[in-house]
Amino acid sequence: MVDVLSSPVGVSKRLDELVFDPLYIRNLDMTSITMKSFSDCIYSINNGYHLKRTFDTAAEAEASILDQWSKYYTNHTENGRMVYYRCNKAKLRGPQCSVSIYLLYHADHDKVTIYKTEAEHDHHVDKVRGIDENVKKCIEELFNDGIMKPKQIIRALQARKKYGSHKISLGGLEQWCENNQDIPTDENESFVVSYKILYNDEEYEDDEDVEDDGGN
């Protein structure tokens, strides 16, 4: 925020320079410029911020801000304190997202107004560096199975990618058996003749034994 105190003629000339020189406006680093003359006329040029909502108290306004925003910097003006927030999906030290907000703590009353840009989010998701978490878990499982050499790990990961995990739940096994009961036309393909899956606290009963007991 920049306050210019001068004669009305000087203020008018300065305003014309800002209005008719768009290149100069684009190169300004500040978000808002306020120029005040002796007649207390205030001219504001806002860089794409639009009123979003006004709250009765500062606590209500601050509570409405989601975790998406991080405090960036503060400007003190005659209209009140302006606290700017940036989109925290972008790194602090790097290109910032075009979307931002600021809270105006009015100097003449307790209300707080939130202003927001109309731009779209343009932050970029950082690429994963190092080993992906899922791959790390697979490598840990391989270590636990005794596969520790780099070439062995690579072969095991390639095989897992091609054939899937070597571990399967009982529910998954039952579903697989159910899906592979039909006799295939290719004699080299496997299929399930019969199956019985025992879950916890279940005892195995042979179908032949059940028939014999029923016959006695």
PyMOL commands that place a pseudoatom at each C-alpha (Angstrom):
pseudoatom trace, name=CA, resn=MET, resi=1, chain=A, elem=C, hetatm=0, pos=[0.000, 0.000, 0.000]
pseudoatom trace, name=CA, resn=VAL, resi=2, chain=A, elem=C, hetatm=0, pos=[1.395, 3.423, -0.988]
pseudoatom trace, name=CA, resn=ASP, resi=3, chain=A, elem=C, hetatm=0, pos=[-0.062, 6.704, 0.274]
pseudoatom trace, name=CA, resn=VAL, resi=4, chain=A, elem=C, hetatm=0, pos=[0.660, 9.797, -1.799]
pseudoatom trace, name=CA, resn=LEU, resi=5, chain=A, elem=C, hetatm=0, pos=[0.041, 13.143, -0.079]
pseudoatom trace, name=CA, resn=SER, resi=6, chain=A, elem=C, hetatm=0, pos=[0.271, 16.032, -2.492]
pseudoatom trace, name=CA, resn=SER, resi=7, chain=A, elem=C, hetatm=0, pos=[-1.786, 18.704, -4.168]
pseudoatom trace, name=CA, resn=PRO, resi=8, chain=A, elem=C, hetatm=0, pos=[-5.013, 17.687, -5.951]
pseudoatom trace, name=CA, resn=VAL, resi=9, chain=A, elem=C, hetatm=0, pos=[-3.307, 18.435, -9.278]
pseudoatom trace, name=CA, resn=GLY, resi=10, chain=A, elem=C, hetatm=0, pos=[-0.394, 16.136, -8.466]
pseudoatom trace, name=CA, resn=VAL, resi=11, chain=A, elem=C, hetatm=0, pos=[-2.739, 13.344, -7.402]
pseudoatom trace, name=CA, resn=SER, resi=12, chain=A, elem=C, hetatm=0, pos=[-4.791, 13.663, -10.575]
pseudoatom trace, name=CA, resn=LYS, resi=13, chain=A, elem=C, hetatm=0, pos=[-1.677, 13.569, -12.738]
pseudoatom trace, name=CA, resn=ARG, resi=14, chain=A, elem=C, hetatm=0, pos=[-0.370, 10.516, -10.899]
pseudoatom trace, name=CA, resn=LEU, resi=15, chain=A, elem=C, hetatm=0, pos=[-3.714, 8.737, -11.319]
pseudoatom trace, name=CA, resn=ASP, resi=16, chain=A, elem=C, hetatm=0, pos=[-3.681, 9.433, -15.074]
pseudoatom trace, name=CA, resn=GLU, resi=17, chain=A, elem=C, hetatm=0, pos=[-0.202, 7.905, -15.324]
pseudoatom trace, name=CA, resn=LEU, resi=18, chain=A, elem=C, hetatm=0, pos=[-1.403, 4.719, -13.647]
pseudoatom trace, name=CA, resn=VAL, resi=19, chain=A, elem=C, hetatm=0, pos=[-4.613, 4.455, -15.679]
pseudoatom trace, name=CA, resn=PHE, resi=20, chain=A, elem=C, hetatm=0, pos=[-3.094, 5.112, -19.092]
pseudoatom trace, name=CA, resn=ASP, resi=21, chain=A, elem=C, hetatm=0, pos=[0.128, 3.147, -18.622]
pseudoatom trace, name=CA, resn=PRO, resi=22, chain=A, elem=C, hetatm=0, pos=[-0.962, -0.518, -18.283]
pseudoatom trace, name=CA, resn=LEU, resi=23, chain=A, elem=C, hetatm=0, pos=[2.616, -1.746, -18.634]
pseudoatom trace, name=CA, resn=TYR, resi=24, chain=A, elem=C, hetatm=0, pos=[3.572, 0.186, -15.527]
pseudoatom trace, name=CA, resn=ILE, resi=25, chain=A, elem=C, hetatm=0, pos=[0.604, -1.236, -13.617]
pseudoatom trace, name=CA, resn=ARG, resi=26, chain=A, elem=C, hetatm=0, pos=[1.553, -4.810, -14.537]
pseudoatom trace, name=CA, resn=ASN, resi=27, chain=A, elem=C, hetatm=0, pos=[5.048, -4.299, -13.230]
pseudoatom trace, name=CA, resn=LEU, resi=28, chain=A, elem=C, hetatm=0, pos=[3.869, -3.123, -9.816]
pseudoatom trace, name=CA, resn=ASP, resi=29, chain=A, elem=C, hetatm=0, pos=[4.620, -5.614, -7.042]
pseudoatom trace, name=CA, resn=MET, resi=30, chain=A, elem=C, hetatm=0, pos=[2.051, -4.168, -4.634]
pseudoatom trace, name=CA, resn=THR, resi=31, chain=A, elem=C, hetatm=0, pos=[-1.550, -5.316, -4.702]
pseudoatom trace, name=CA, resn=SER, resi=32, chain=A, elem=C, hetatm=0, pos=[-3.379, -2.074, -4.009]
pseudoatom trace, name=CA, resn=ILE, resi=33, chain=A, elem=C, hetatm=0, pos=[-2.509, 1.596, -4.393]
pseudoatom trace, name=CA, resn=THR, resi=34, chain=A, elem=C, hetatm=0, pos=[-4.362, 4.297, -2.508]
pseudoatom trace, name=CA, resn=MET, resi=35, chain=A, elem=C, hetatm=0, pos=[-3.867, 7.948, -3.312]
pseudoatom trace, name=CA, resn=LYS, resi=36, chain=A, elem=C, hetatm=0, pos=[-5.301, 10.587, -1.037]
pseudoatom trace, name=CA, resn=SER, resi=37, chain=A, elem=C, hetatm=0, pos=[-5.713, 14.279, -1.772]
pseudoatom trace, name=CA, resn=PHE, resi=38, chain=A, elem=C, hetatm=0, pos=[-6.292, 17.122, 0.655]
pseudoatom trace, name=CA, resn=SER, resi=39, chain=A, elem=C, hetatm=0, pos=[-10.034, 16.830, -0.023]
pseudoatom trace, name=CA, resn=ASP, resi=40, chain=A, elem=C, hetatm=0, pos=[-9.893, 13.234, 1.346]
pseudoatom trace, name=CA, resn=CYS, resi=41, chain=A, elem=C, hetatm=0, pos=[-10.751, 11.692, -2.006]
pseudoatom trace, name=CA, resn=ILE, resi=42, chain=A, elem=C, hetatm=0, pos=[-9.467, 8.095, -2.117]
pseudoatom trace, name=CA, resn=TYR, resi=43, chain=A, elem=C, hetatm=0, pos=[-8.757, 6.341, -5.350]
pseudoatom trace, name=CA, resn=SER, resi=44, chain=A, elem=C, hetatm=0, pos=[-8.197, 2.609, -5.135]
pseudoatom trace, name=CA, resn=ILE, resi=45, chain=A, elem=C, hetatm=0, pos=[-6.871, 0.365, -7.839]
pseudoatom trace, name=CA, resn=ASN, resi=46, chain=A, elem=C, hetatm=0, pos=[-7.292, -3.297, -6.878]
pseudoatom trace, name=CA, resn=ASN, resi=47, chain=A, elem=C, hetatm=0, pos=[-5.399, -5.969, -8.715]
pseudoatom trace, name=CA, resn=GLY, resi=48, chain=A, elem=C, hetatm=0, pos=[-8.107, -8.565, -9.351]
pseudoatom trace, name=CA, resn=TYR, resi=49, chain=A, elem=C, hetatm=0, pos=[-9.483, -8.886, -5.782]
pseudoatom trace, name=CA, resn=HIS, resi=50, chain=A, elem=C, hetatm=0, pos=[-13.230, -9.011, -5.270]
pseudoatom trace, name=CA, resn=LEU, resi=51, chain=A, elem=C, hetatm=0, pos=[-15.301, -8.911, -2.109]
pseudoatom trace, name=CA, resn=LYS, resi=52, chain=A, elem=C, hetatm=0, pos=[-16.230, -12.391, -0.984]
pseudoatom trace, name=CA, resn=ARG, resi=53, chain=A, elem=C, hetatm=0, pos=[-17.875, -11.954, 2.422]
pseudoatom trace, name=CA, resn=THR, resi=54, chain=A, elem=C, hetatm=0, pos=[-17.970, -9.678, 5.468]
pseudoatom trace, name=CA, resn=PHE, resi=55, chain=A, elem=C, hetatm=0, pos=[-17.981, -11.089, 9.005]
pseudoatom trace, name=CA, resn=ASP, resi=56, chain=A, elem=C, hetatm=0, pos=[-19.052, -9.374, 12.213]
pseudoatom trace, name=CA, resn=THR, resi=57, chain=A, elem=C, hetatm=0, pos=[-15.925, -10.396, 14.111]
pseudoatom trace, name=CA, resn=ALA, resi=58, chain=A, elem=C, hetatm=0, pos=[-12.332, -11.275, 13.328]
pseudoatom trace, name=CA, resn=ALA, resi=59, chain=A, elem=C, hetatm=0, pos=[-12.752, -14.703, 14.930]
pseudoatom trace, name=CA, resn=GLU, resi=60, chain=A, elem=C, hetatm=0, pos=[-15.560, -15.622, 12.519]
pseudoatom trace, name=CA, resn=ALA, resi=61, chain=A, elem=C, hetatm=0, pos=[-13.556, -14.494, 9.499]
pseudoatom trace, name=CA, resn=GLU, resi=62, chain=A, elem=C, hetatm=0, pos=[-10.418, -16.356, 10.547]
pseudoatom trace, name=CA, resn=ALA, resi=63, chain=A, elem=C, hetatm=0, pos=[-12.404, -19.512, 11.328]
pseudoatom trace, name=CA, resn=SER, resi=64, chain=A, elem=C, hetatm=0, pos=[-13.850, -19.484, 7.807]
pseudoatom trace, name=CA, resn=ILE, resi=65, chain=A, elem=C, hetatm=0, pos=[-10.397, -19.799, 6.236]
pseudoatom trace, name=CA, resn=LEU, resi=66, chain=A, elem=C, hetatm=0, pos=[-9.653, -23.396, 5.339]
pseudoatom trace, name=CA, resn=ASP, resi=67, chain=A, elem=C, hetatm=0, pos=[-6.311, -25.148, 5.716]
pseudoatom trace, name=CA, resn=GLN, resi=68, chain=A, elem=C, hetatm=0, pos=[-5.655, -24.302, 2.093]
pseudoatom trace, name=CA, resn=TRP, resi=69, chain=A, elem=C, hetatm=0, pos=[-4.409, -20.799, 2.995]
pseudoatom trace, name=CA, resn=SER, resi=70, chain=A, elem=C, hetatm=0, pos=[-1.185, -19.673, 4.680]
pseudoatom trace, name=CA, resn=LYS, resi=71, chain=A, elem=C, hetatm=0, pos=[-0.445, -16.172, 5.949]
pseudoatom trace, name=CA, resn=TYR, resi=72, chain=A, elem=C, hetatm=0, pos=[1.835, -14.385, 3.483]
pseudoatom trace, name=CA, resn=TYR, resi=73, chain=A, elem=C, hetatm=0, pos=[2.311, -10.724, 4.450]
pseudoatom trace, name=CA, resn=THR, resi=74, chain=A, elem=C, hetatm=0, pos=[0.503, -7.748, 6.023]
pseudoatom trace, name=CA, resn=ASN, resi=75, chain=A, elem=C, hetatm=0, pos=[-0.137, -4.186, 4.868]
pseudoatom trace, name=CA, resn=HIS, resi=76, chain=A, elem=C, hetatm=0, pos=[-1.249, -1.372, 7.178]
pseudoatom trace, name=CA, resn=THR, resi=77, chain=A, elem=C, hetatm=0, pos=[-3.513, 1.210, 5.554]
pseudoatom trace, name=CA, resn=GLU, resi=78, chain=A, elem=C, hetatm=0, pos=[-5.859, 3.967, 6.658]
pseudoatom trace, name=CA, resn=ASN, resi=79, chain=A, elem=C, hetatm=0, pos=[-8.774, 1.679, 5.842]
pseudoatom trace, name=CA, resn=GLY, resi=80, chain=A, elem=C, hetatm=0, pos=[-7.412, -0.972, 8.172]
pseudoatom trace, name=CA, resn=ARG, resi=81, chain=A, elem=C, hetatm=0, pos=[-4.982, -3.855, 8.380]
pseudoatom trace, name=CA, resn=MET, resi=82, chain=A, elem=C, hetatm=0, pos=[-4.826, -6.075, 5.296]
pseudoatom trace, name=CA, resn=VAL, resi=83, chain=A, elem=C, hetatm=0, pos=[-3.529, -9.601, 5.901]
pseudoatom trace, name=CA, resn=TYR, resi=84, chain=A, elem=C, hetatm=0, pos=[-2.729, -11.521, 2.725]
pseudoatom trace, name=CA, resn=TYR, resi=85, chain=A, elem=C, hetatm=0, pos=[-2.909, -15.310, 2.432]
pseudoatom trace, name=CA, resn=ARG, resi=86, chain=A, elem=C, hetatm=0, pos=[-1.411, -17.493, -0.279]
pseudoatom trace, name=CA, resn=CYS, resi=87, chain=A, elem=C, hetatm=0, pos=[-2.477, -20.916, -1.527]
pseudoatom trace, name=CA, resn=ASN, resi=88, chain=A, elem=C, hetatm=0, pos=[-0.290, -23.317, 0.442]
pseudoatom trace, name=CA, resn=LYS, resi=89, chain=A, elem=C, hetatm=0, pos=[-0.385, -25.939, -2.306]
pseudoatom trace, name=CA, resn=ALA, resi=90, chain=A, elem=C, hetatm=0, pos=[2.496, -23.979, -3.828]
pseudoatom trace, name=CA, resn=LYS, resi=91, chain=A, elem=C, hetatm=0, pos=[5.888, -23.848, -2.128]
pseudoatom trace, name=CA, resn=LEU, resi=92, chain=A, elem=C, hetatm=0, pos=[6.733, -20.679, -0.220]
pseudoatom trace, name=CA, resn=ARG, resi=93, chain=A, elem=C, hetatm=0, pos=[10.049, -20.308, -2.031]
pseudoatom trace, name=CA, resn=GLY, resi=94, chain=A, elem=C, hetatm=0, pos=[8.927, -20.647, -5.615]
pseudoatom trace, name=CA, resn=PRO, resi=95, chain=A, elem=C, hetatm=0, pos=[6.227, -19.594, -8.081]
pseudoatom trace, name=CA, resn=GLN, resi=96, chain=A, elem=C, hetatm=0, pos=[3.000, -18.795, -6.262]
pseudoatom trace, name=CA, resn=CYS, resi=97, chain=A, elem=C, hetatm=0, pos=[-0.510, -19.874, -7.196]
pseudoatom trace, name=CA, resn=SER, resi=98, chain=A, elem=C, hetatm=0, pos=[-2.578, -17.151, -8.879]
pseudoatom trace, name=CA, resn=VAL, resi=99, chain=A, elem=C, hetatm=0, pos=[-5.367, -17.582, -6.332]
pseudoatom trace, name=CA, resn=SER, resi=100, chain=A, elem=C, hetatm=0, pos=[-4.976, -15.640, -3.092]
pseudoatom trace, name=CA, resn=ILE, resi=101, chain=A, elem=C, hetatm=0, pos=[-7.113, -13.869, -0.502]
pseudoatom trace, name=CA, resn=TYR, resi=102, chain=A, elem=C, hetatm=0, pos=[-6.743, -11.079, 2.006]
pseudoatom trace, name=CA, resn=LEU, resi=103, chain=A, elem=C, hetatm=0, pos=[-8.615, -10.150, 5.156]
pseudoatom trace, name=CA, resn=LEU, resi=104, chain=A, elem=C, hetatm=0, pos=[-9.366, -6.474, 5.715]
pseudoatom trace, name=CA, resn=TYR, resi=105, chain=A, elem=C, hetatm=0, pos=[-9.624, -5.627, 9.418]
pseudoatom trace, name=CA, resn=HIS, resi=106, chain=A, elem=C, hetatm=0, pos=[-11.572, -2.372, 9.173]
pseudoatom trace, name=CA, resn=ALA, resi=107, chain=A, elem=C, hetatm=0, pos=[-10.126, 0.547, 11.100]
pseudoatom trace, name=CA, resn=ASP, resi=108, chain=A, elem=C, hetatm=0, pos=[-13.493, 2.161, 11.924]
pseudoatom trace, name=CA, resn=HIS, resi=109, chain=A, elem=C, hetatm=0, pos=[-15.385, -0.939, 13.136]
pseudoatom trace, name=CA, resn=ASP, resi=110, chain=A, elem=C, hetatm=0, pos=[-14.889, -4.565, 14.212]
pseudoatom trace, name=CA, resn=LYS, resi=111, chain=A, elem=C, hetatm=0, pos=[-16.075, -6.206, 10.997]
pseudoatom trace, name=CA, resn=VAL, resi=112, chain=A, elem=C, hetatm=0, pos=[-13.642, -8.132, 8.790]
pseudoatom trace, name=CA, resn=THR, resi=113, chain=A, elem=C, hetatm=0, pos=[-14.039, -8.491, 5.025]
pseudoatom trace, name=CA, resn=ILE, resi=114, chain=A, elem=C, hetatm=0, pos=[-12.523, -11.260, 2.921]
pseudoatom trace, name=CA, resn=TYR, resi=115, chain=A, elem=C, hetatm=0, pos=[-11.407, -10.480, -0.630]
pseudoatom trace, name=CA, resn=LYS, resi=116, chain=A, elem=C, hetatm=0, pos=[-10.389, -13.140, -3.145]
pseudoatom trace, name=CA, resn=THR, resi=117, chain=A, elem=C, hetatm=0, pos=[-8.965, -13.225, -6.644]
pseudoatom trace, name=CA, resn=GLU, resi=118, chain=A, elem=C, hetatm=0, pos=[-11.089, -14.661, -9.439]
pseudoatom trace, name=CA, resn=ALA, resi=119, chain=A, elem=C, hetatm=0, pos=[-8.157, -16.542, -10.960]
pseudoatom trace, name=CA, resn=GLU, resi=120, chain=A, elem=C, hetatm=0, pos=[-8.059, -20.332, -11.188]
pseudoatom trace, name=CA, resn=HIS, resi=121, chain=A, elem=C, hetatm=0, pos=[-5.640, -22.447, -9.170]
pseudoatom trace, name=CA, resn=ASP, resi=122, chain=A, elem=C, hetatm=0, pos=[-2.521, -22.998, -11.244]
pseudoatom trace, name=CA, resn=HIS, resi=123, chain=A, elem=C, hetatm=0, pos=[-0.120, -24.559, -8.749]
pseudoatom trace, name=CA, resn=HIS, resi=124, chain=A, elem=C, hetatm=0, pos=[1.679, -27.676, -9.904]
pseudoatom trace, name=CA, resn=VAL, resi=125, chain=A, elem=C, hetatm=0, pos=[1.784, -30.875, -7.876]
pseudoatom trace, name=CA, resn=ASP, resi=126, chain=A, elem=C, hetatm=0, pos=[5.362, -31.721, -7.037]
pseudoatom trace, name=CA, resn=LYS, resi=127, chain=A, elem=C, hetatm=0, pos=[6.749, -34.842, -8.648]
pseudoatom trace, name=CA, resn=VAL, resi=128, chain=A, elem=C, hetatm=0, pos=[7.463, -37.727, -6.329]
pseudoatom trace, name=CA, resn=ARG, resi=129, chain=A, elem=C, hetatm=0, pos=[11.132, -37.793, -5.440]
pseudoatom trace, name=CA, resn=GLY, resi=130, chain=A, elem=C, hetatm=0, pos=[12.902, -40.970, -4.442]
pseudoatom trace, name=CA, resn=ILE, resi=131, chain=A, elem=C, hetatm=0, pos=[11.094, -44.282, -4.081]
pseudoatom trace, name=CA, resn=ASP, resi=132, chain=A, elem=C, hetatm=0, pos=[7.312, -44.312, -4.070]
pseudoatom trace, name=CA, resn=GLU, resi=133, chain=A, elem=C, hetatm=0, pos=[5.730, -45.347, -0.754]
pseudoatom trace, name=CA, resn=ASN, resi=134, chain=A, elem=C, hetatm=0, pos=[3.985, -48.364, -2.303]
pseudoatom trace, name=CA, resn=VAL, resi=135, chain=A, elem=C, hetatm=0, pos=[7.275, -49.576, -3.775]
pseudoatom trace, name=CA, resn=LYS, resi=136, chain=A, elem=C, hetatm=0, pos=[8.947, -49.108, -0.389]
pseudoatom trace, name=CA, resn=LYS, resi=137, chain=A, elem=C, hetatm=0, pos=[6.347, -51.371, 1.215]
pseudoatom trace, name=CA, resn=CYS, resi=138, chain=A, elem=C, hetatm=0, pos=[6.926, -54.023, -1.454]
pseudoatom trace, name=CA, resn=ILE, resi=139, chain=A, elem=C, hetatm=0, pos=[10.685, -53.879, -0.886]
pseudoatom trace, name=CA, resn=GLU, resi=140, chain=A, elem=C, hetatm=0, pos=[10.172, -54.244, 2.874]
pseudoatom trace, name=CA, resn=GLU, resi=141, chain=A, elem=C, hetatm=0, pos=[8.039, -57.338, 2.275]
pseudoatom trace, name=CA, resn=LEU, resi=142, chain=A, elem=C, hetatm=0, pos=[10.742, -58.778, 0.011]
pseudoatom trace, name=CA, resn=PHE, resi=143, chain=A, elem=C, hetatm=0, pos=[13.381, -58.115, 2.677]
pseudoatom trace, name=CA, resn=ASN, resi=144, chain=A, elem=C, hetatm=0, pos=[11.237, -59.951, 5.208]
pseudoatom trace, name=CA, resn=ASP, resi=145, chain=A, elem=C, hetatm=0, pos=[11.020, -62.883, 2.778]
pseudoatom trace, name=CA, resn=GLY, resi=146, chain=A, elem=C, hetatm=0, pos=[14.812, -63.027, 2.533]
pseudoatom trace, name=CA, resn=ILE, resi=147, chain=A, elem=C, hetatm=0, pos=[15.156, -61.294, -0.834]
pseudoatom trace, name=CA, resn=MET, resi=148, chain=A, elem=C, hetatm=0, pos=[17.860, -58.710, -0.167]
pseudoatom trace, name=CA, resn=LYS, resi=149, chain=A, elem=C, hetatm=0, pos=[20.123, -58.415, -3.212]
pseudoatom trace, name=CA, resn=PRO, resi=150, chain=A, elem=C, hetatm=0, pos=[19.338, -55.565, -5.642]
pseudoatom trace, name=CA, resn=LYS, resi=151, chain=A, elem=C, hetatm=0, pos=[18.962, -57.826, -8.698]
pseudoatom trace, name=CA, resn=GLN, resi=152, chain=A, elem=C, hetatm=0, pos=[16.706, -60.201, -6.776]
pseudoatom trace, name=CA, resn=ILE, resi=153, chain=A, elem=C, hetatm=0, pos=[14.549, -57.279, -5.653]
pseudoatom trace, name=CA, resn=ILE, resi=154, chain=A, elem=C, hetatm=0, pos=[14.267, -55.947, -9.220]
pseudoatom trace, name=CA, resn=ARG, resi=155, chain=A, elem=C, hetatm=0, pos=[13.264, -59.375, -10.552]
pseudoatom trace, name=CA, resn=ALA, resi=156, chain=A, elem=C, hetatm=0, pos=[10.733, -59.837, -7.755]
pseudoatom trace, name=CA, resn=LEU, resi=157, chain=A, elem=C, hetatm=0, pos=[9.221, -56.393, -8.382]
pseudoatom trace, name=CA, resn=GLN, resi=158, chain=A, elem=C, hetatm=0, pos=[8.995, -57.109, -12.115]
pseudoatom trace, name=CA, resn=ALA, resi=159, chain=A, elem=C, hetatm=0, pos=[7.314, -60.447, -11.432]
pseudoatom trace, name=CA, resn=ARG, resi=160, chain=A, elem=C, hetatm=0, pos=[4.891, -58.826, -9.004]
pseudoatom trace, name=CA, resn=LYS, resi=161, chain=A, elem=C, hetatm=0, pos=[4.023, -56.189, -11.581]
pseudoatom trace, name=CA, resn=LYS, resi=162, chain=A, elem=C, hetatm=0, pos=[3.399, -58.891, -14.182]
pseudoatom trace, name=CA, resn=TYR, resi=163, chain=A, elem=C, hetatm=0, pos=[1.646, -61.539, -12.096]
pseudoatom trace, name=CA, resn=GLY, resi=164, chain=A, elem=C, hetatm=0, pos=[0.402, -59.536, -9.120]
pseudoatom trace, name=CA, resn=SER, resi=165, chain=A, elem=C, hetatm=0, pos=[1.133, -59.967, -5.437]
pseudoatom trace, name=CA, resn=HIS, resi=166, chain=A, elem=C, hetatm=0, pos=[2.006, -63.439, -4.148]
pseudoatom trace, name=CA, resn=LYS, resi=167, chain=A, elem=C, hetatm=0, pos=[-0.210, -62.815, -1.127]
pseudoatom trace, name=CA, resn=ILE, resi=168, chain=A, elem=C, hetatm=0, pos=[-3.986, -63.137, -1.233]
pseudoatom trace, name=CA, resn=SER, resi=169, chain=A, elem=C, hetatm=0, pos=[-6.749, -62.931, 1.347]
pseudoatom trace, name=CA, resn=LEU, resi=170, chain=A, elem=C, hetatm=0, pos=[-9.189, -65.765, 1.983]
pseudoatom trace, name=CA, resn=GLY, resi=171, chain=A, elem=C, hetatm=0, pos=[-11.951, -63.695, 0.460]
pseudoatom trace, name=CA, resn=GLY, resi=172, chain=A, elem=C, hetatm=0, pos=[-9.849, -63.059, -2.634]
pseudoatom trace, name=CA, resn=LEU, resi=173, chain=A, elem=C, hetatm=0, pos=[-8.948, -66.743, -2.857]
pseudoatom trace, name=CA, resn=GLU, resi=174, chain=A, elem=C, hetatm=0, pos=[-12.587, -67.762, -2.627]
pseudoatom trace, name=CA, resn=GLN, resi=175, chain=A, elem=C, hetatm=0, pos=[-13.507, -65.301, -5.370]
pseudoatom trace, name=CA, resn=TRP, resi=176, chain=A, elem=C, hetatm=0, pos=[-10.694, -66.603, -7.563]
pseudoatom trace, name=CA, resn=CYS, resi=177, chain=A, elem=C, hetatm=0, pos=[-11.848, -70.210, -7.100]
pseudoatom trace, name=CA, resn=GLU, resi=178, chain=A, elem=C, hetatm=0, pos=[-15.389, -69.218, -7.923]
pseudoatom trace, name=CA, resn=ASN, resi=179, chain=A, elem=C, hetatm=0, pos=[-14.295, -67.479, -11.124]
pseudoatom trace, name=CA, resn=ASN, resi=180, chain=A, elem=C, hetatm=0, pos=[-12.183, -70.427, -12.319]
pseudoatom trace, name=CA, resn=GLN, resi=181, chain=A, elem=C, hetatm=0, pos=[-14.531, -73.416, -11.981]
pseudoatom trace, name=CA, resn=ASP, resi=182, chain=A, elem=C, hetatm=0, pos=[-15.390, -73.641, -15.669]
pseudoatom trace, name=CA, resn=ILE, resi=183, chain=A, elem=C, hetatm=0, pos=[-13.310, -76.085, -17.706]
pseudoatom trace, name=CA, resn=PRO, resi=184, chain=A, elem=C, hetatm=0, pos=[-11.215, -74.042, -20.163]
pseudoatom trace, name=CA, resn=THR, resi=185, chain=A, elem=C, hetatm=0, pos=[-10.853, -74.910, -23.830]
pseudoatom trace, name=CA, resn=ASP, resi=186, chain=A, elem=C, hetatm=0, pos=[-7.079, -74.535, -23.580]
pseudoatom trace, name=CA, resn=GLU, resi=187, chain=A, elem=C, hetatm=0, pos=[-5.652, -77.656, -21.946]
pseudoatom trace, name=CA, resn=ASN, resi=188, chain=A, elem=C, hetatm=0, pos=[-2.714, -75.609, -20.631]
pseudoatom trace, name=CA, resn=GLU, resi=189, chain=A, elem=C, hetatm=0, pos=[-4.966, -73.396, -18.521]
pseudoatom trace, name=CA, resn=SER, resi=190, chain=A, elem=C, hetatm=0, pos=[-5.685, -74.311, -14.925]
pseudoatom trace, name=CA, resn=PHE, resi=191, chain=A, elem=C, hetatm=0, pos=[-9.135, -74.553, -13.380]
pseudoatom trace, name=CA, resn=VAL, resi=192, chain=A, elem=C, hetatm=0, pos=[-10.706, -75.446, -10.041]
pseudoatom trace, name=CA, resn=VAL, resi=193, chain=A, elem=C, hetatm=0, pos=[-12.327, -78.870, -9.678]
pseudoatom trace, name=CA, resn=SER, resi=194, chain=A, elem=C, hetatm=0, pos=[-13.623, -78.282, -6.156]
pseudoatom trace, name=CA, resn=TYR, resi=195, chain=A, elem=C, hetatm=0, pos=[-12.691, -76.157, -3.189]
pseudoatom trace, name=CA, resn=LYS, resi=196, chain=A, elem=C, hetatm=0, pos=[-13.545, -75.543, 0.433]
pseudoatom trace, name=CA, resn=ILE, resi=197, chain=A, elem=C, hetatm=0, pos=[-12.236, -72.561, 2.397]
pseudoatom trace, name=CA, resn=LEU, resi=198, chain=A, elem=C, hetatm=0, pos=[-12.180, -72.691, 6.188]
pseudoatom trace, name=CA, resn=TYR, resi=199, chain=A, elem=C, hetatm=0, pos=[-12.360, -69.431, 8.099]
pseudoatom trace, name=CA, resn=ASN, resi=200, chain=A, elem=C, hetatm=0, pos=[-11.512, -69.027, 11.785]
pseudoatom trace, name=CA, resn=ASP, resi=201, chain=A, elem=C, hetatm=0, pos=[-13.323, -71.339, 14.232]
pseudoatom trace, name=CA, resn=GLU, resi=202, chain=A, elem=C, hetatm=0, pos=[-14.559, -73.593, 11.423]
pseudoatom trace, name=CA, resn=GLU, resi=203, chain=A, elem=C, hetatm=0, pos=[-13.795, -77.317, 11.387]
pseudoatom trace, name=CA, resn=TYR, resi=204, chain=A, elem=C, hetatm=0, pos=[-13.179, -79.324, 8.282]
pseudoatom trace, name=CA, resn=GLU, resi=205, chain=A, elem=C, hetatm=0, pos=[-15.850, -81.891, 7.436]
pseudoatom trace, name=CA, resn=ASP, resi=206, chain=A, elem=C, hetatm=0, pos=[-15.322, -84.316, 4.604]
pseudoatom trace, name=CA, resn=ASP, resi=207, chain=A, elem=C, hetatm=0, pos=[-18.407, -84.653, 2.406]
pseudoatom trace, name=CA, resn=GLU, resi=208, chain=A, elem=C, hetatm=0, pos=[-17.941, -88.448, 2.264]
pseudoatom trace, name=CA, resn=ASP, resi=209, chain=A, elem=C, hetatm=0, pos=[-17.876, -88.648, 6.069]
pseudoatom trace, name=CA, resn=VAL, resi=210, chain=A, elem=C, hetatm=0, pos=[-21.104, -86.655, 6.254]
pseudoatom trace, name=CA, resn=GLU, resi=211, chain=A, elem=C, hetatm=0, pos=[-22.777, -89.036, 3.811]
pseudoatom trace, name=CA, resn=ASP, resi=212, chain=A, elem=C, hetatm=0, pos=[-21.566, -92.081, 5.787]
pseudoatom trace, name=CA, resn=ASP, resi=213, chain=A, elem=C, hetatm=0, pos=[-22.880, -90.617, 9.042]
pseudoatom trace, name=CA, resn=GLY, resi=214, chain=A, elem=C, hetatm=0, pos=[-26.212, -89.961, 7.438]
pseudoatom trace, name=CA, resn=GLY, resi=215, chain=A, elem=C, hetatm=0, pos=[-26.449, -93.533, 6.206]
pseudoatom trace, name=CA, resn=ASN, resi=216, chain=A, elem=C, hetatm=0, pos=[-25.935, -95.067, 9.686]
for i in range(1, 216): cmd.bond("trace and resi %d" % i, "trace and resi %d" % (i + 1))
show_as sticks, trace
zoom trace
